[in-house]
Amino acid sequence: MCRGDNFRPDYKKATAIRSSLSAAVLGLSATVTEKVFDDVVSCLHLDKPGDVVVKACSPDRPNIFIDVNNKCTSFETELAWLLDVVIDKHVDCPKTIIFVRAINTASDIFGWMMTRLKEKAYAEDGKRLVSMYHAHISADLQQLTLNEFRKTDSVLRVVVSTVAFGMGVEIPDIRLIIHWGKVSSLMTYWQEVGRAGRDGKAARAIWYAKAVSGDDKEVLEQLKASTACLRQVILQAFRIHDHTPDFINAYKTCHGKPKCELCSCAMCKCCSFCRQQCTCRNAKEE
């Protein structure tokens, strides 16, 4: 099975079919950067004037709050709050996926959580609240984890996973996505963020950004720096040629009132950078 960025080589085989047929080609994707778009056009030999007609829109997920922590230390320190949530809420803990890049990291975080939680890691029926998912566990265990996590009344609340928990997984009530450490590319990051809140309800994505490398390094560095609206930085990177998303103005101003009891304006629901800039929140905290 191809996962993450590795699924694209299979699509390149479409060139052989296209060369045998004189038919139109329709290409669909939920998230495409300009670099990937140019790669697809080249691979499919759509290089003549008029070959390509693009219909594009912003791949925004406005119900997901985007948070970046660029001053993180160890996962034992940074994720201690998640243990508190599991202990406090138990089987009512929000469904959470912790994405990591390496199997060893997944094992380390999973082992740490189980050791710290002890008996709190289990529901009354003996099922675990925390599990691990990666390509080196058996196919049967992978399927068992997926089947359990899909249930609306599942006792499984936190899954520590690599990119193996990828395309084709549809679980509508995931509330929290955590990325620990490096992300391999902007597209992989945004697709993984999109696992949350697929039911349209409020969700959150937190990236503990210890370092940046690999594809889309410039954009990921901007995210890690957190000096501008994180949502705008991400969505601008998905702008395809002349198709500019119309999302930008929605997050530029705070629509709440000074000293509001609970600020829920566009800025406060956007990202960690915008929340810090919100005049309502600042007025309240003063």
ZADO-1210 file (C-alpha; in nm, 4 decimals, padded with zeros to 6 digits):
<atoms>
<atom x="00.0000" y="00.0000" z="00.0000" code="MET" pos="1"/>
<atom x="00.1316" y="00.3469" z="-00.0916" code="CYS" pos="2"/>
<atom x="00.0903" y="00.6122" z="00.1729" code="ARG" pos="3"/>
<atom x="00.1549" y="00.9838" z="00.2010" code="GLY" pos="4"/>
<atom x="00.3547" y="01.1375" z="-00.0843" code="ASP" pos="5"/>
<atom x="00.4289" y="00.7874" z="-00.2184" code="ASN" pos="6"/>
<atom x="00.0832" y="00.7512" z="-00.3732" code="PHE" pos="7"/>
<atom x="00.1750" y="00.9759" z="-00.6678" code="ARG" pos="8"/>
<atom x="00.4021" y="00.7295" z="-00.8575" code="PRO" pos="9"/>
<atom x="00.0955" y="00.5119" z="-00.9189" code="ASP" pos="10"/>
<atom x="-00.0832" y="00.8024" z="-01.0810" code="TYR" pos="11"/>
<atom x="00.2025" y="00.8465" z="-01.3259" code="LYS" pos="12"/>
<atom x="00.0951" y="00.5197" z="-01.4879" code="LYS" pos="13"/>
<atom x="-00.2099" y="00.7041" z="-01.6215" code="ALA" pos="14"/>
<atom x="00.0188" y="00.8434" z="-01.8944" code="THR" pos="15"/>
<atom x="00.0287" y="00.5037" z="-02.0657" code="ALA" pos="16"/>
<atom x="-00.3505" y="00.4843" z="-02.0731" code="ILE" pos="17"/>
<atom x="-00.3846" y="00.8405" z="-02.1971" code="ARG" pos="18"/>
<atom x="-00.1428" y="00.7755" z="-02.4836" code="SER" pos="19"/>
<atom x="-00.3742" y="00.5001" z="-02.6112" code="SER" pos="20"/>
<atom x="-00.6979" y="00.6980" z="-02.5869" code="LEU" pos="21"/>
<atom x="-00.8081" y="01.0223" z="-02.7453" code="SER" pos="22"/>
<atom x="-01.0220" y="01.1256" z="-02.4517" code="ALA" pos="23"/>
<atom x="-01.0379" y="01.4130" z="-02.2103" code="ALA" pos="24"/>
<atom x="-00.8685" y="01.3712" z="-01.8708" code="VAL" pos="25"/>
<atom x="-01.0234" y="01.4886" z="-01.5442" code="LEU" pos="26"/>
<atom x="-00.7836" y="01.5163" z="-01.2502" code="GLY" pos="27"/>
<atom x="-00.9190" y="01.5696" z="-00.8996" code="LEU" pos="28"/>
<atom x="-00.7355" y="01.6428" z="-00.5769" code="SER" pos="29"/>
<atom x="-00.8307" y="01.7866" z="-00.2398" code="ALA" pos="30"/>
<atom x="-00.4932" y="01.9536" z="-00.1837" code="THR" pos="31"/>
<atom x="-00.2372" y="02.0499" z="-00.4475" code="VAL" pos="32"/>
<atom x="00.0544" y="02.2894" z="-00.4259" code="THR" pos="33"/>
<atom x="00.1781" y="02.4622" z="-00.7408" code="GLU" pos="34"/>
<atom x="00.4839" y="02.2350" z="-00.7460" code="LYS" pos="35"/>
<atom x="00.2678" y="01.9211" z="-00.7379" code="VAL" pos="36"/>
<atom x="00.0305" y="02.0673" z="-00.9972" code="PHE" pos="37"/>
<atom x="00.3199" y="02.1313" z="-01.2380" code="ASP" pos="38"/>
<atom x="00.4475" y="01.7778" z="-01.1723" code="ASP" pos="39"/>
<atom x="00.1087" y="01.6253" z="-01.2598" code="VAL" pos="40"/>
<atom x="00.0778" y="01.8330" z="-01.5788" code="VAL" pos="41"/>
<atom x="00.4271" y="01.7274" z="-01.6850" code="SER" pos="42"/>
<atom x="00.3743" y="01.3572" z="-01.6077" code="CYS" pos="43"/>
<atom x="00.0491" y="01.3480" z="-01.8035" code="LEU" pos="44"/>
<atom x="00.2084" y="01.5398" z="-02.0935" code="HIS" pos="45"/>
<atom x="-00.0533" y="01.8132" z="-02.0760" code="LEU" pos="46"/>
<atom x="00.1910" y="02.0628" z="-02.2204" code="ASP" pos="47"/>
<atom x="00.0088" y="02.2038" z="-02.5239" code="LYS" pos="48"/>
<atom x="-00.1750" y="02.5380" z="-02.5072" code="PRO" pos="49"/>
<atom x="-00.5342" y="02.4752" z="-02.4077" code="GLY" pos="50"/>
<atom x="-00.4605" y="02.1271" z="-02.2680" code="ASP" pos="51"/>
<atom x="-00.5289" y="02.2325" z="-01.9112" code="VAL" pos="52"/>
<atom x="-00.8336" y="02.4047" z="-01.7651" code="VAL" pos="53"/>
<atom x="-00.8015" y="02.4621" z="-01.3903" code="VAL" pos="54"/>
<atom x="-01.0893" y="02.4940" z="-01.1486" code="LYS" pos="55"/>
<atom x="-00.9515" y="02.5564" z="-00.8001" code="ALA" pos="56"/>
<atom x="-01.0720" y="02.6778" z="-00.4647" code="CYS" pos="57"/>
<atom x="-00.9246" y="02.7151" z="-00.1192" code="SER" pos="58"/>
<atom x="-00.8757" y="02.3859" z="00.0716" code="PRO" pos="59"/>
<atom x="-00.9577" y="02.5649" z="00.3966" code="ASP" pos="60"/>
<atom x="-01.0941" y="02.3875" z="00.7030" code="ARG" pos="61"/>
<atom x="-01.2294" y="02.6879" z="00.8985" code="PRO" pos="62"/>
<atom x="-01.3585" y="02.4737" z="01.1868" code="ASN" pos="63"/>
<atom x="-01.0022" y="02.3667" z="01.2736" code="ILE" pos="64"/>
<atom x="-00.8015" y="02.6006" z="01.4996" code="PHE" pos="65"/>
<atom x="-00.4345" y="02.5974" z="01.3947" code="ILE" pos="66"/>
<atom x="-00.1732" y="02.6122" z="01.6682" code="ASP" pos="67"/>
<atom x="00.2067" y="02.6087" z="01.6350" code="VAL" pos="68"/>
<atom x="00.4410" y="02.5734" z="01.9309" code="ASN" pos="69"/>
<atom x="00.7952" y="02.6626" z="01.8237" code="ASN" pos="70"/>
<atom x="00.9544" y="02.6607" z="02.1686" code="LYS" pos="71"/>
<atom x="00.8917" y="02.2989" z="02.2619" code="CYS" pos="72"/>
<atom x="01.1329" y="02.0797" z="02.4572" code="THR" pos="73"/>
<atom x="01.0634" y="01.7092" z="02.5231" code="SER" pos="74"/>
<atom x="00.7348" y="01.5290" z="02.4602" code="PHE" pos="75"/>
<atom x="00.7328" y="01.4316" z="02.8294" code="GLU" pos="76"/>
<atom x="00.7046" y="01.8009" z="02.9109" code="THR" pos="77"/>
<atom x="00.4960" y="01.9294" z="02.6214" code="GLU" pos="78"/>
<atom x="00.2363" y="01.6511" z="02.6132" code="LEU" pos="79"/>
<atom x="00.1868" y="01.6214" z="02.9896" code="ALA" pos="80"/>
<atom x="-00.1372" y="01.8198" z="02.9527" code="TRP" pos="81"/>
<atom x="-00.2767" y="01.5470" z="02.7262" code="LEU" pos="82"/>
<atom x="-00.2206" y="01.2875" z="02.9989" code="LEU" pos="83"/>
<atom x="-00.4174" y="01.5113" z="03.2358" code="ASP" pos="84"/>
<atom x="-00.7053" y="01.5239" z="02.9855" code="VAL" pos="85"/>
<atom x="-00.7066" y="01.1446" z="02.9472" code="VAL" pos="86"/>
<atom x="-00.7044" y="01.0980" z="03.3259" code="ILE" pos="87"/>
<atom x="-00.9739" y="01.3612" z="03.3818" code="ASP" pos="88"/>
<atom x="-01.2122" y="01.2730" z="03.0980" code="LYS" pos="89"/>
<atom x="-01.1185" y="00.9053" z="03.0529" code="HIS" pos="90"/>
<atom x="-01.3523" y="00.7523" z="02.7880" code="VAL" pos="91"/>
<atom x="-01.4861" y="01.1022" z="02.7150" code="ASP" pos="92"/>
<atom x="-01.1433" y="01.2359" z="02.6209" code="CYS" pos="93"/>
<atom x="-01.1618" y="01.4018" z="02.2755" code="PRO" pos="94"/>
<atom x="-01.0481" y="01.1658" z="02.0001" code="LYS" pos="95"/>
<atom x="-00.6846" y="01.2478" z="01.9282" code="THR" pos="96"/>
<atom x="-00.4164" y="01.1454" z="01.6786" code="ILE" pos="97"/>
<atom x="-00.0508" y="01.2182" z="01.7533" code="ILE" pos="98"/>
<atom x="00.1412" y="01.2142" z="01.4248" code="PHE" pos="99"/>
<atom x="00.5160" y="01.1440" z="01.4308" code="VAL" pos="100"/>
<atom x="00.7636" y="01.0770" z="01.1500" code="ARG" pos="101"/>
<atom x="00.9470" y="00.7747" z="01.2930" code="ALA" pos="102"/>
<atom x="00.8258" y="00.4404" z="01.4285" code="ILE" pos="103"/>
<atom x="01.0714" y="00.4661" z="01.7192" code="ASN" pos="104"/>
<atom x="00.9193" y="00.8007" z="01.8196" code="THR" pos="105"/>
<atom x="00.5712" y="00.6497" z="01.8064" code="ALA" pos="106"/>
<atom x="00.6880" y="00.3676" z="02.0330" code="SER" pos="107"/>
<atom x="00.8539" y="00.6113" z="02.2745" code="ASP" pos="108"/>
<atom x="00.5445" y="00.8320" z="02.3105" code="ILE" pos="109"/>
<atom x="00.3071" y="00.5360" z="02.3345" code="PHE" pos="110"/>
<atom x="00.5244" y="00.3640" z="02.5958" code="GLY" pos="111"/>
<atom x="00.5570" y="00.6849" z="02.7975" code="TRP" pos="112"/>
<atom x="00.1805" y="00.7405" z="02.7973" code="MET" pos="113"/>
<atom x="00.1038" y="00.3839" z="02.9032" code="MET" pos="114"/>
<atom x="00.3651" y="00.3973" z="03.1816" code="THR" pos="115"/>
<atom x="00.2365" y="00.7278" z="03.3169" code="ARG" pos="116"/>
<atom x="-00.1319" y="00.6420" z="03.2885" code="LEU" pos="117"/>
<atom x="-00.0988" y="00.2934" z="03.4427" code="LYS" pos="118"/>
<atom x="-00.4492" y="00.1630" z="03.5232" code="GLU" pos="119"/>
<atom x="-00.5974" y="00.4889" z="03.3885" code="LYS" pos="120"/>
<atom x="-00.4977" y="00.3712" z="03.0418" code="ALA" pos="121"/>
<atom x="-00.7808" y="00.1154" z="03.0438" code="TYR" pos="122"/>
<atom x="-01.1589" y="00.1362" z="03.0349" code="ALA" pos="123"/>
<atom x="-01.3804" y="-00.0712" z="03.2628" code="GLU" pos="124"/>
<atom x="-01.4062" y="-00.3440" z="02.9987" code="ASP" pos="125"/>
<atom x="-01.0262" y="-00.3738" z="02.9874" code="GLY" pos="126"/>
<atom x="-00.9832" y="-00.2049" z="02.6485" code="LYS" pos="127"/>
<atom x="-00.7002" y="00.0458" z="02.6103" code="ARG" pos="128"/>
<atom x="-00.7689" y="00.4176" z="02.5749" code="LEU" pos="129"/>
<atom x="-00.4355" y="00.4627" z="02.3959" code="VAL" pos="130"/>
<atom x="-00.3006" y="00.2739" z="02.0955" code="SER" pos="131"/>
<atom x="-00.0227" y="00.2857" z="01.8372" code="MET" pos="132"/>
<atom x="-00.0468" y="00.2631" z="01.4587" code="TYR" pos="133"/>
<atom x="00.2318" y="00.2215" z="01.2037" code="HIS" pos="134"/>
<atom x="00.3349" y="00.0073" z="00.9069" code="ALA" pos="135"/>
<atom x="00.5299" y="-00.2461" z="01.1171" code="HIS" pos="136"/>
<atom x="00.2344" y="-00.3684" z="01.3192" code="ILE" pos="137"/>
<atom x="00.0311" y="-00.6504" z="01.1675" code="SER" pos="138"/>
<atom x="-00.2434" y="-00.5793" z="00.9148" code="ALA" pos="139"/>
<atom x="-00.4945" y="-00.7400" z="01.1531" code="ASP" pos="140"/>
<atom x="-00.3940" y="-00.5075" z="01.4369" code="LEU" pos="141"/>
<atom x="-00.4065" y="-00.2070" z="01.2055" code="GLN" pos="142"/>
<atom x="-00.7598" y="-00.2982" z="01.1002" code="GLN" pos="143"/>
<atom x="-00.8655" y="-00.3664" z="01.4587" code="LEU" pos="144"/>
<atom x="-00.7398" y="-00.0223" z="01.5644" code="THR" pos="145"/>
<atom x="-00.9176" y="00.1487" z="01.2746" code="LEU" pos="146"/>
<atom x="-01.2438" y="-00.0346" z="01.3368" code="ASN" pos="147"/>
<atom x="-01.2390" y="00.0574" z="01.7055" code="GLU" pos="148"/>
<atom x="-01.1426" y="00.4201" z="01.6478" code="PHE" pos="149"/>
<atom x="-01.4241" y="00.4623" z="01.3926" code="ARG" pos="150"/>
<atom x="-01.6940" y="00.3795" z="01.6472" code="LYS" pos="151"/>
<atom x="-01.8790" y="00.6810" z="01.7859" code="THR" pos="152"/>
<atom x="-01.8752" y="00.5155" z="02.1297" code="ASP" pos="153"/>
<atom x="-01.5176" y="00.3884" z="02.1061" code="SER" pos="154"/>
<atom x="-01.3156" y="00.3688" z="02.4278" code="VAL" pos="155"/>
<atom x="-01.0005" y="00.4222" z="02.2184" code="LEU" pos="156"/>
<atom x="-00.9290" y="00.7945" z="02.2553" code="ARG" pos="157"/>
<atom x="-00.5650" y="00.8535" z="02.1538" code="VAL" pos="158"/>
<atom x="-00.3712" y="00.6979" z="01.8647" code="VAL" pos="159"/>
<atom x="00.0029" y="00.7592" z="01.8229" code="VAL" pos="160"/>
<atom x="00.0773" y="00.7119" z="01.4544" code="SER" pos="161"/>
<atom x="00.3122" y="00.7589" z="01.1636" code="THR" pos="162"/>
<atom x="00.1926" y="00.8619" z="00.8171" code="VAL" pos="163"/>
<atom x="00.0513" y="00.5073" z="00.7920" code="ALA" pos="164"/>
<atom x="-00.2726" y="00.6487" z="00.9335" code="PHE" pos="165"/>
<atom x="-00.3317" y="00.8138" z="00.5992" code="GLY" pos="166"/>
<atom x="-00.5489" y="00.8419" z="00.2933" code="MET" pos="167"/>
<atom x="-00.8873" y="00.6770" z="00.2878" code="GLY" pos="168"/>
<atom x="-00.9391" y="00.6943" z="00.6643" code="VAL" pos="169"/>
<atom x="-01.2752" y="00.8584" z="00.7370" code="GLU" pos="170"/>
<atom x="-01.3464" y="00.9165" z="01.1064" code="ILE" pos="171"/>
<atom x="-01.5725" y="01.2209" z="01.1453" code="PRO" pos="172"/>
<atom x="-01.5416" y="01.2893" z="01.5187" code="ASP" pos="173"/>
<atom x="-01.1651" y="01.3331" z="01.5648" code="ILE" pos="174"/>
<atom x="-01.1263" y="01.6530" z="01.7643" code="ARG" pos="175"/>
<atom x="-00.7503" y="01.6944" z="01.7987" code="LEU" pos="176"/>
<atom x="-00.4494" y="01.6424" z="01.5727" code="ILE" pos="177"/>
<atom x="-00.1009" y="01.6744" z="01.7222" code="ILE" pos="178"/>
<atom x="00.2143" y="01.6805" z="01.5101" code="HIS" pos="179"/>
<atom x="00.5305" y="01.6074" z="01.7045" code="TRP" pos="180"/>
<atom x="00.8612" y="01.7166" z="01.5505" code="GLY" pos="181"/>
<atom x="00.9258" y="01.7439" z="01.1783" code="LYS" pos="182"/>
<atom x="00.6611" y="01.7256" z="00.9069" code="VAL" pos="183"/>
<atom x="00.7646" y="01.5839" z="00.5702" code="SER" pos="184"/>
<atom x="00.5817" y="01.8358" z="00.3508" code="SER" pos="185"/>
<atom x="00.3113" y="02.0988" z="00.3648" code="LEU" pos="186"/>
<atom x="00.0691" y="01.8774" z="00.1739" code="MET" pos="187"/>
<atom x="00.1179" y="01.5832" z="00.4121" code="THR" pos="188"/>
<atom x="00.0803" y="01.8160" z="00.7097" code="TYR" pos="189"/>
<atom x="-00.2446" y="01.9695" z="00.5817" code="TRP" pos="190"/>
<atom x="-00.3911" y="01.6318" z="00.4844" code="GLN" pos="191"/>
<atom x="-00.3183" y="01.5037" z="00.8352" code="GLU" pos="192"/>
<atom x="-00.4663" y="01.8177" z="00.9902" code="VAL" pos="193"/>
<atom x="-00.7748" y="01.7456" z="00.7800" code="GLY" pos="194"/>
<atom x="-00.8352" y="01.4198" z="00.9688" code="ARG" pos="195"/>
<atom x="-00.9891" y="01.6382" z="01.2416" code="ALA" pos="196"/>
<atom x="-01.3380" y="01.7837" z="01.2498" code="GLY" pos="197"/>
<atom x="-01.4713" y="01.6082" z="00.9432" code="ARG" pos="198"/>
<atom x="-01.8168" y="01.6341" z="01.0965" code="ASP" pos="199"/>
<atom x="-01.7913" y="02.0127" z="01.0711" code="GLY" pos="200"/>
<atom x="-01.7629" y="02.0667" z="01.4461" code="LYS" pos="201"/>
<atom x="-01.4825" y="02.2612" z="01.6128" code="ALA" pos="202"/>
<atom x="-01.1431" y="02.0881" z="01.6184" code="ALA" pos="203"/>
<atom x="-00.7806" y="02.1771" z="01.6848" code="ARG" pos="204"/>
<atom x="-00.4431" y="02.1030" z="01.5242" code="ALA" pos="205"/>
<atom x="-00.1209" y="02.1573" z="01.7217" code="ILE" pos="206"/>
<atom x="00.2242" y="02.1343" z="01.5668" code="TRP" pos="207"/>
<atom x="00.5177" y="02.1072" z="01.8090" code="TYR" pos="208"/>
<atom x="00.7701" y="02.2343" z="01.5593" code="ALA" pos="209"/>
<atom x="01.1183" y="02.1409" z="01.6772" code="LYS" pos="210"/>
<atom x="01.2823" y="02.1611" z="01.3315" code="ALA" pos="211"/>
<atom x="01.2046" y="02.2059" z="00.9631" code="VAL" pos="212"/>
<atom x="01.3546" y="02.0148" z="00.6701" code="SER" pos="213"/>
<atom x="01.2605" y="01.8536" z="00.3418" code="GLY" pos="214"/>
<atom x="00.9930" y="01.9707" z="00.0984" code="ASP" pos="215"/>
<atom x="00.8222" y="02.3102" z="00.1363" code="ASP" pos="216"/>
<atom x="01.0903" y="02.4193" z="00.3820" code="LYS" pos="217"/>
<atom x="01.0311" y="02.7918" z="00.3194" code="GLU" pos="218"/>
<atom x="00.6571" y="02.7706" z="00.3964" code="VAL" pos="219"/>
<atom x="00.7120" y="02.5449" z="00.6969" code="LEU" pos="220"/>
<atom x="00.9735" y="02.7882" z="00.8302" code="GLU" pos="221"/>
<atom x="00.7119" y="03.0650" z="00.8073" code="GLN" pos="222"/>
<atom x="00.4684" y="02.8505" z="01.0042" code="LEU" pos="223"/>
<atom x="00.7291" y="02.7683" z="01.2655" code="LYS" pos="224"/>
<atom x="00.8202" y="03.1364" z="01.3026" code="ALA" pos="225"/>
<atom x="00.4531" y="03.2250" z="01.3683" code="SER" pos="226"/>
<atom x="00.4906" y="03.5881" z="01.2621" code="THR" pos="227"/>
<atom x="00.1731" y="03.6009" z="01.0477" code="ALA" pos="228"/>
<atom x="-00.1669" y="03.4373" z="01.0245" code="CYS" pos="229"/>
<atom x="-00.0900" y="03.0646" z="01.0054" code="LEU" pos="230"/>
<atom x="-00.3995" y="02.9911" z="00.7981" code="ARG" pos="231"/>
<atom x="-00.3042" y="03.2509" z="00.5375" code="GLN" pos="232"/>
<atom x="00.0516" y="03.1149" z="00.5156" code="VAL" pos="233"/>
<atom x="-00.0808" y="02.7634" z="00.4552" code="ILE" pos="234"/>
<atom x="-00.3554" y="02.8484" z="00.2089" code="LEU" pos="235"/>
<atom x="-00.1422" y="03.0875" z="00.0056" code="GLN" pos="236"/>
<atom x="00.0924" y="02.7935" z="-00.0535" code="ALA" pos="237"/>
<atom x="-00.1979" y="02.6050" z="-00.2140" code="PHE" pos="238"/>
<atom x="-00.2701" y="02.8873" z="-00.4571" code="ARG" pos="239"/>
<atom x="-00.2556" y="02.7447" z="-00.8098" code="ILE" pos="240"/>
<atom x="-00.1270" y="02.9969" z="-01.0640" code="HIS" pos="241"/>
<atom x="-00.3896" y="03.2711" z="-01.1025" code="ASP" pos="242"/>
<atom x="-00.6509" y="03.1069" z="-00.8799" code="HIS" pos="243"/>
<atom x="-00.6347" y="03.3096" z="-00.5598" code="THR" pos="244"/>
<atom x="-00.8436" y="03.1848" z="-00.2661" code="PRO" pos="245"/>
<atom x="-01.1023" y="03.4341" z="-00.1420" code="ASP" pos="246"/>
<atom x="-01.0508" y="03.3400" z="00.2235" code="PHE" pos="247"/>
<atom x="-00.8056" y="03.6109" z="00.3249" code="ILE" pos="248"/>
<atom x="-01.0313" y="03.8955" z="00.4352" code="ASN" pos="249"/>
<atom x="-01.2344" y="03.6687" z="00.6640" code="ALA" pos="250"/>
<atom x="-00.9528" y="03.6543" z="00.9181" code="TYR" pos="251"/>
<atom x="-00.8192" y="04.0097" z="00.9168" code="LYS" pos="252"/>
<atom x="-01.0477" y="04.1755" z="01.1669" code="THR" pos="253"/>
<atom x="-01.1884" y="04.0881" z="01.5054" code="CYS" pos="254"/>
<atom x="-01.5695" y="04.0990" z="01.5091" code="HIS" pos="255"/>
<atom x="-01.6078" y="04.0719" z="01.8858" code="GLY" pos="256"/>
<atom x="-01.6609" y="04.3587" z="02.1273" code="LYS" pos="257"/>
<atom x="-01.4039" y="04.5000" z="02.3728" code="PRO" pos="258"/>
<atom x="-01.3887" y="04.3103" z="02.7003" code="LYS" pos="259"/>
<atom x="-01.6269" y="04.0431" z="02.5749" code="CYS" pos="260"/>
<atom x="-01.6736" y="03.7596" z="02.8247" code="GLU" pos="261"/>
<atom x="-01.5917" y="03.4921" z="02.5705" code="LEU" pos="262"/>
<atom x="-01.4280" y="03.6032" z="02.2495" code="CYS" pos="263"/>
<atom x="-01.5344" y="03.3831" z="01.9587" code="SER" pos="264"/>
<atom x="-01.4558" y="03.6159" z="01.6702" code="CYS" pos="265"/>
<atom x="-01.2883" y="03.5113" z="01.3470" code="ALA" pos="266"/>
<atom x="-00.9400" y="03.5894" z="01.4771" code="MET" pos="267"/>
<atom x="-00.9828" y="03.3867" z="01.7947" code="CYS" pos="268"/>
<atom x="-01.1092" y="03.0875" z="01.5979" code="LYS" pos="269"/>
<atom x="-00.8402" y="03.1092" z="01.3283" code="CYS" pos="270"/>
<atom x="-00.4972" y="03.0291" z="01.4692" code="CYS" pos="271"/>
<atom x="-00.2610" y="03.0877" z="01.7608" code="SER" pos="272"/>
<atom x="-00.1032" y="03.3931" z="01.5927" code="PHE" pos="273"/>
<atom x="-00.4369" y="03.5656" z="01.5264" code="CYS" pos="274"/>
<atom x="-00.5627" y="03.4871" z="01.8744" code="ARG" pos="275"/>
<atom x="-00.2651" y="03.6739" z="02.0193" code="GLN" pos="276"/>
<atom x="-00.3498" y="03.9758" z="01.8016" code="GLN" pos="277"/>
<atom x="-00.7179" y="03.9859" z="01.8948" code="CYS" pos="278"/>
<atom x="-00.8114" y="04.3187" z="02.0578" code="THR" pos="279"/>
<atom x="-01.1096" y="04.1593" z="02.2325" code="CYS" pos="280"/>
<atom x="-00.8932" y="03.9004" z="02.4039" code="ARG" pos="281"/>
<atom x="-00.6215" y="04.1524" z="02.4847" code="ASN" pos="282"/>
<atom x="-00.8787" y="04.3922" z="02.6333" code="ALA" pos="283"/>
<atom x="-01.0223" y="04.1100" z="02.8420" code="LYS" pos="284"/>
<atom x="-00.6825" y="04.0005" z="02.9721" code="GLU" pos="285"/>
<atom x="-00.5866" y="04.3565" z="03.0647" code="GLU" pos="286"/>
</atoms>
